[in-house]
């Protein structure tokens, strides 16, 4: 069963689309409902996987920040100590 064009019925971008489904029988509505729920479950699963990936990337970014801070501190300390040694040699 095909449904009428929503633009012709005046249901395009409308909240109430009941005019669009006046000729649908119960079997067709049930099939459409089952397809919609299948799509919803698929989308929710996909969103959940993406959320988990984002959480993992945030954790990884946090670890990289800590490592970057530690390495920057080490390099800065070594550079400072090197400068102090050069200043002492020049005196």
Buried (B, 14 or more C-beta within 10 A) or exposed (E): EEBEEBEEBEBEEEEEBEEBBEEBEEEBEEEBEEEEEEEEEEEEEEEEEEEEEEEEEEEEEEEEEEEEEEEEEEEEEEEEEEEEEEEEEEE
